[in-house]
Amino acid sequence: MSYKIKSRVWIEYDNHVLLGEGRVQLLKAIDETGSLSKAAKSLNLSYKKAWNLIDSVNKSAKKPVTINSTGGKGGGGAELTEYGKSLISVFDEINTNCWEFLDVQLKKIENL
């Protein structure tokens, strides 16, 4: 018999989600594409949904996470701030450490 443990990590501030796996995926996609629109498309999200997620992250964070430039003839763009990149890095570390901890805990059940 093989047990699996399931969990999701997210970070809240004042009852609002700052970061979770979906928001981090969107931030990574923005970093890769340089565009909120392209990032949303790559994750099969509507632009409105992606914009709302990024707006929520920026409102919950201590500092701006993205820098956005409006569209127009040359098109707009989005990029992560250094703070935004740091948040992703720390979130990934927390997530990895959480899974490693949970794997150790699961072994306790498997060894009963």
CNS distance restraints for C-alpha pairs under 8 A (distance, minus, plus):
assign (resid   3 and name CA) (resid 106 and name CA) 7.60 0.50 0.50
assign (resid   3 and name CA) (resid 110 and name CA) 7.26 0.50 0.50
assign (resid   4 and name CA) (resid 106 and name CA) 7.62 0.50 0.50
assign (resid   5 and name CA) (resid 102 and name CA) 7.16 0.50 0.50
assign (resid   5 and name CA) (resid 103 and name CA) 7.62 0.50 0.50
assign (resid   5 and name CA) (resid 106 and name CA) 6.83 0.50 0.50
assign (resid   8 and name CA) (resid  20 and name CA) 7.95 0.50 0.50
assign (resid   8 and name CA) (resid  21 and name CA) 7.81 0.50 0.50
assign (resid   9 and name CA) (resid  20 and name CA) 6.19 0.50 0.50
assign (resid   9 and name CA) (resid  21 and name CA) 7.31 0.50 0.50
assign (resid   9 and name CA) (resid  95 and name CA) 6.59 0.50 0.50
assign (resid  10 and name CA) (resid  17 and name CA) 6.96 0.50 0.50
assign (resid  10 and name CA) (resid  18 and name CA) 7.50 0.50 0.50
assign (resid  10 and name CA) (resid  19 and name CA) 5.50 0.50 0.50
assign (resid  10 and name CA) (resid  20 and name CA) 4.18 0.50 0.50
assign (resid  10 and name CA) (resid  21 and name CA) 7.14 0.50 0.50
assign (resid  11 and name CA) (resid  17 and name CA) 5.92 0.50 0.50
assign (resid  11 and name CA) (resid  18 and name CA) 5.51 0.50 0.50
assign (resid  11 and name CA) (resid  19 and name CA) 5.19 0.50 0.50
assign (resid  11 and name CA) (resid  20 and name CA) 6.43 0.50 0.50
assign (resid  12 and name CA) (resid  16 and name CA) 5.28 0.50 0.50
assign (resid  12 and name CA) (resid  17 and name CA) 4.26 0.50 0.50
assign (resid  12 and name CA) (resid  18 and name CA) 5.13 0.50 0.50
assign (resid  12 and name CA) (resid  19 and name CA) 7.06 0.50 0.50
assign (resid  13 and name CA) (resid  17 and name CA) 6.30 0.50 0.50
assign (resid  13 and name CA) (resid  18 and name CA) 6.24 0.50 0.50
assign (resid  13 and name CA) (resid  60 and name CA) 6.22 0.50 0.50
assign (resid  16 and name CA) (resid  56 and name CA) 7.81 0.50 0.50
assign (resid  16 and name CA) (resid  60 and name CA) 6.88 0.50 0.50
assign (resid  17 and name CA) (resid  56 and name CA) 7.52 0.50 0.50
assign (resid  17 and name CA) (resid  57 and name CA) 7.30 0.50 0.50
assign (resid  17 and name CA) (resid  60 and name CA) 7.36 0.50 0.50
assign (resid  18 and name CA) (resid  56 and name CA) 7.10 0.50 0.50
assign (resid  18 and name CA) (resid  57 and name CA) 5.03 0.50 0.50
assign (resid  18 and name CA) (resid  60 and name CA) 5.45 0.50 0.50
assign (resid  18 and name CA) (resid  61 and name CA) 6.54 0.50 0.50
assign (resid  19 and name CA) (resid  23 and name CA) 5.74 0.50 0.50
assign (resid  19 and name CA) (resid  24 and name CA) 6.44 0.50 0.50
assign (resid  19 and name CA) (resid  57 and name CA) 6.83 0.50 0.50
assign (resid  19 and name CA) (resid  91 and name CA) 7.65 0.50 0.50
assign (resid  20 and name CA) (resid  24 and name CA) 6.11 0.50 0.50
assign (resid  21 and name CA) (resid  25 and name CA) 6.11 0.50 0.50
assign (resid  22 and name CA) (resid  26 and name CA) 6.29 0.50 0.50
assign (resid  23 and name CA) (resid  27 and name CA) 6.19 0.50 0.50
assign (resid  23 and name CA) (resid  53 and name CA) 6.65 0.50 0.50
assign (resid  23 and name CA) (resid  54 and name CA) 7.45 0.50 0.50
assign (resid  23 and name CA) (resid  57 and name CA) 7.80 0.50 0.50
assign (resid  24 and name CA) (resid  28 and name CA) 6.10 0.50 0.50
assign (resid  24 and name CA) (resid  88 and name CA) 6.22 0.50 0.50
assign (resid  25 and name CA) (resid  29 and name CA) 6.14 0.50 0.50
assign (resid  26 and name CA) (resid  30 and name CA) 6.20 0.50 0.50
assign (resid  26 and name CA) (resid  39 and name CA) 6.42 0.50 0.50
assign (resid  26 and name CA) (resid  40 and name CA) 7.09 0.50 0.50
assign (resid  26 and name CA) (resid  43 and name CA) 7.40 0.50 0.50
assign (resid  26 and name CA) (resid  50 and name CA) 7.42 0.50 0.50
assign (resid  27 and name CA) (resid  31 and name CA) 6.23 0.50 0.50
assign (resid  27 and name CA) (resid  54 and name CA) 7.91 0.50 0.50
assign (resid  27 and name CA) (resid  80 and name CA) 7.36 0.50 0.50
assign (resid  27 and name CA) (resid  84 and name CA) 7.94 0.50 0.50
assign (resid  27 and name CA) (resid  88 and name CA) 7.75 0.50 0.50
assign (resid  28 and name CA) (resid  32 and name CA) 6.24 0.50 0.50
assign (resid  28 and name CA) (resid  88 and name CA) 7.80 0.50 0.50
assign (resid  29 and name CA) (resid  33 and name CA) 5.99 0.50 0.50
assign (resid  29 and name CA) (resid  34 and name CA) 8.00 0.50 0.50
assign (resid  29 and name CA) (resid  39 and name CA) 4.80 0.50 0.50
assign (resid  29 and name CA) (resid  40 and name CA) 7.84 0.50 0.50
assign (resid  29 and name CA) (resid  42 and name CA) 7.42 0.50 0.50
assign (resid  29 and name CA) (resid  43 and name CA) 7.95 0.50 0.50
assign (resid  30 and name CA) (resid  34 and name CA) 5.22 0.50 0.50
assign (resid  30 and name CA) (resid  35 and name CA) 5.46 0.50 0.50
assign (resid  30 and name CA) (resid  36 and name CA) 5.65 0.50 0.50
assign (resid  30 and name CA) (resid  38 and name CA) 7.57 0.50 0.50
assign (resid  30 and name CA) (resid  39 and name CA) 5.13 0.50 0.50
assign (resid  30 and name CA) (resid  78 and name CA) 6.56 0.50 0.50
assign (resid  30 and name CA) (resid  79 and name CA) 6.31 0.50 0.50
assign (resid  30 and name CA) (resid  80 and name CA) 7.27 0.50 0.50
assign (resid  31 and name CA) (resid  35 and name CA) 7.90 0.50 0.50
assign (resid  31 and name CA) (resid  78 and name CA) 7.94 0.50 0.50
assign (resid  31 and name CA) (resid  79 and name CA) 5.83 0.50 0.50
assign (resid  31 and name CA) (resid  80 and name CA) 6.00 0.50 0.50
assign (resid  32 and name CA) (resid  39 and name CA) 7.91 0.50 0.50
assign (resid  33 and name CA) (resid  38 and name CA) 6.23 0.50 0.50
assign (resid  33 and name CA) (resid  39 and name CA) 6.14 0.50 0.50
assign (resid  34 and name CA) (resid  38 and name CA) 7.76 0.50 0.50
assign (resid  34 and name CA) (resid  39 and name CA) 7.86 0.50 0.50
assign (resid  34 and name CA) (resid  77 and name CA) 5.74 0.50 0.50
assign (resid  34 and name CA) (resid  78 and name CA) 5.21 0.50 0.50
assign (resid  34 and name CA) (resid  79 and name CA) 5.49 0.50 0.50
assign (resid  35 and name CA) (resid  39 and name CA) 5.99 0.50 0.50
assign (resid  35 and name CA) (resid  76 and name CA) 7.29 0.50 0.50
assign (resid  35 and name CA) (resid  77 and name CA) 4.56 0.50 0.50
assign (resid  35 and name CA) (resid  78 and name CA) 4.75 0.50 0.50
assign (resid  35 and name CA) (resid  79 and name CA) 7.12 0.50 0.50
assign (resid  36 and name CA) (resid  40 and name CA) 5.98 0.50 0.50
assign (resid  36 and name CA) (resid  47 and name CA) 7.40 0.50 0.50
assign (resid  36 and name CA) (resid  50 and name CA) 7.18 0.50 0.50
assign (resid  36 and name CA) (resid  51 and name CA) 7.33 0.50 0.50
assign (resid  36 and name CA) (resid  77 and name CA) 6.79 0.50 0.50
assign (resid  36 and name CA) (resid  78 and name CA) 5.87 0.50 0.50
assign (resid  37 and name CA) (resid  41 and name CA) 6.22 0.50 0.50
assign (resid  37 and name CA) (resid  47 and name CA) 5.81 0.50 0.50
assign (resid  38 and name CA) (resid  42 and name CA) 6.12 0.50 0.50
assign (resid  39 and name CA) (resid  43 and name CA) 6.45 0.50 0.50
assign (resid  40 and name CA) (resid  44 and name CA) 6.05 0.50 0.50
assign (resid  40 and name CA) (resid  45 and name CA) 4.82 0.50 0.50
assign (resid  40 and name CA) (resid  46 and name CA) 6.16 0.50 0.50
assign (resid  40 and name CA) (resid  47 and name CA) 5.78 0.50 0.50
assign (resid  40 and name CA) (resid  50 and name CA) 5.77 0.50 0.50
assign (resid  41 and name CA) (resid  45 and name CA) 5.90 0.50 0.50
assign (resid  41 and name CA) (resid  46 and name CA) 7.10 0.50 0.50
assign (resid  41 and name CA) (resid  47 and name CA) 7.62 0.50 0.50
assign (resid  45 and name CA) (resid  49 and name CA) 6.36 0.50 0.50
assign (resid  45 and name CA) (resid  50 and name CA) 6.31 0.50 0.50
assign (resid  46 and name CA) (resid  50 and name CA) 6.27 0.50 0.50
assign (resid  47 and name CA) (resid  51 and name CA) 5.96 0.50 0.50
assign (resid  48 and name CA) (resid  52 and name CA) 6.09 0.50 0.50
assign (resid  49 and name CA) (resid  53 and name CA) 6.24 0.50 0.50
assign (resid  50 and name CA) (resid  54 and name CA) 6.25 0.50 0.50
assign (resid  51 and name CA) (resid  55 and name CA) 5.97 0.50 0.50
assign (resid  52 and name CA) (resid  56 and name CA) 6.06 0.50 0.50
assign (resid  53 and name CA) (resid  57 and name CA) 6.28 0.50 0.50
assign (resid  54 and name CA) (resid  58 and name CA) 6.12 0.50 0.50
assign (resid  54 and name CA) (resid  66 and name CA) 7.87 0.50 0.50
assign (resid  55 and name CA) (resid  59 and name CA) 6.12 0.50 0.50
assign (resid  56 and name CA) (resid  60 and name CA) 6.18 0.50 0.50
assign (resid  57 and name CA) (resid  61 and name CA) 6.01 0.50 0.50
assign (resid  57 and name CA) (resid  65 and name CA) 7.32 0.50 0.50
assign (resid  58 and name CA) (resid  63 and name CA) 7.26 0.50 0.50
assign (resid  58 and name CA) (resid  64 and name CA) 5.45 0.50 0.50
assign (resid  58 and name CA) (resid  65 and name CA) 5.67 0.50 0.50
assign (resid  58 and name CA) (resid  66 and name CA) 7.27 0.50 0.50
assign (resid  61 and name CA) (resid  65 and name CA) 7.19 0.50 0.50
assign (resid  63 and name CA) (resid  83 and name CA) 7.00 0.50 0.50
assign (resid  64 and name CA) (resid  81 and name CA) 6.95 0.50 0.50
assign (resid  64 and name CA) (resid  83 and name CA) 7.29 0.50 0.50
assign (resid  64 and name CA) (resid  84 and name CA) 7.27 0.50 0.50
assign (resid  65 and name CA) (resid  80 and name CA) 5.83 0.50 0.50
assign (resid  65 and name CA) (resid  81 and name CA) 5.35 0.50 0.50
assign (resid  65 and name CA) (resid  82 and name CA) 7.75 0.50 0.50
assign (resid  65 and name CA) (resid  83 and name CA) 6.00 0.50 0.50
assign (resid  65 and name CA) (resid  84 and name CA) 4.15 0.50 0.50
assign (resid  65 and name CA) (resid  85 and name CA) 7.80 0.50 0.50
assign (resid  66 and name CA) (resid  78 and name CA) 6.55 0.50 0.50
assign (resid  66 and name CA) (resid  79 and name CA) 5.48 0.50 0.50
assign (resid  66 and name CA) (resid  80 and name CA) 4.37 0.50 0.50
assign (resid  66 and name CA) (resid  81 and name CA) 5.39 0.50 0.50
assign (resid  66 and name CA) (resid  84 and name CA) 6.58 0.50 0.50
assign (resid  67 and name CA) (resid  78 and name CA) 5.59 0.50 0.50
assign (resid  67 and name CA) (resid  79 and name CA) 5.34 0.50 0.50
assign (resid  67 and name CA) (resid  80 and name CA) 6.21 0.50 0.50
assign (resid  67 and name CA) (resid  81 and name CA) 6.58 0.50 0.50
assign (resid  68 and name CA) (resid  76 and name CA) 7.49 0.50 0.50
assign (resid  68 and name CA) (resid  77 and name CA) 5.83 0.50 0.50
assign (resid  68 and name CA) (resid  78 and name CA) 4.36 0.50 0.50
assign (resid  68 and name CA) (resid  79 and name CA) 6.59 0.50 0.50
assign (resid  69 and name CA) (resid  76 and name CA) 5.07 0.50 0.50
assign (resid  69 and name CA) (resid  77 and name CA) 5.18 0.50 0.50
assign (resid  69 and name CA) (resid  78 and name CA) 6.23 0.50 0.50
assign (resid  70 and name CA) (resid  75 and name CA) 7.24 0.50 0.50
assign (resid  70 and name CA) (resid  76 and name CA) 4.60 0.50 0.50
assign (resid  70 and name CA) (resid  77 and name CA) 6.80 0.50 0.50
assign (resid  71 and name CA) (resid  75 and name CA) 4.24 0.50 0.50
assign (resid  71 and name CA) (resid  76 and name CA) 3.62 0.50 0.50
assign (resid  71 and name CA) (resid  77 and name CA) 7.15 0.50 0.50
assign (resid  72 and name CA) (resid  76 and name CA) 6.51 0.50 0.50
assign (resid  80 and name CA) (resid  84 and name CA) 5.42 0.50 0.50
assign (resid  80 and name CA) (resid  85 and name CA) 6.28 0.50 0.50
assign (resid  81 and name CA) (resid  85 and name CA) 6.35 0.50 0.50
assign (resid  82 and name CA) (resid  86 and name CA) 6.15 0.50 0.50
assign (resid  83 and name CA) (resid  87 and name CA) 6.19 0.50 0.50
assign (resid  84 and name CA) (resid  88 and name CA) 6.43 0.50 0.50
assign (resid  85 and name CA) (resid  89 and name CA) 6.34 0.50 0.50
assign (resid  86 and name CA) (resid  90 and name CA) 6.16 0.50 0.50
assign (resid  87 and name CA) (resid  91 and name CA) 5.97 0.50 0.50
assign (resid  88 and name CA) (resid  92 and name CA) 6.07 0.50 0.50
assign (resid  89 and name CA) (resid  93 and name CA) 6.27 0.50 0.50
assign (resid  90 and name CA) (resid  94 and name CA) 6.14 0.50 0.50
assign (resid  91 and name CA) (resid  95 and name CA) 6.06 0.50 0.50
assign (resid  92 and name CA) (resid  96 and name CA) 6.09 0.50 0.50
assign (resid  93 and name CA) (resid  97 and name CA) 6.09 0.50 0.50
assign (resid  94 and name CA) (resid  98 and name CA) 6.02 0.50 0.50
assign (resid  95 and name CA) (resid  99 and name CA) 6.32 0.50 0.50
assign (resid  96 and name CA) (resid 100 and name CA) 6.24 0.50 0.50
assign (resid  97 and name CA) (resid 101 and name CA) 6.12 0.50 0.50
assign (resid  98 and name CA) (resid 102 and name CA) 6.13 0.50 0.50
assign (resid  99 and name CA) (resid 103 and name CA) 6.08 0.50 0.50
assign (resid 100 and name CA) (resid 104 and name CA) 6.47 0.50 0.50
assign (resid 101 and name CA) (resid 105 and name CA) 6.34 0.50 0.50
assign (resid 102 and name CA) (resid 106 and name CA) 6.03 0.50 0.50
assign (resid 103 and name CA) (resid 107 and name CA) 6.46 0.50 0.50
assign (resid 104 and name CA) (resid 108 and name CA) 7.04 0.50 0.50
assign (resid 105 and name CA) (resid 109 and name CA) 7.22 0.50 0.50
assign (resid 106 and name CA) (resid 110 and name CA) 6.36 0.50 0.50
assign (resid 107 and name CA) (resid 111 and name CA) 5.97 0.50 0.50
assign (resid 108 and name CA) (resid 112 and name CA) 6.60 0.50 0.50
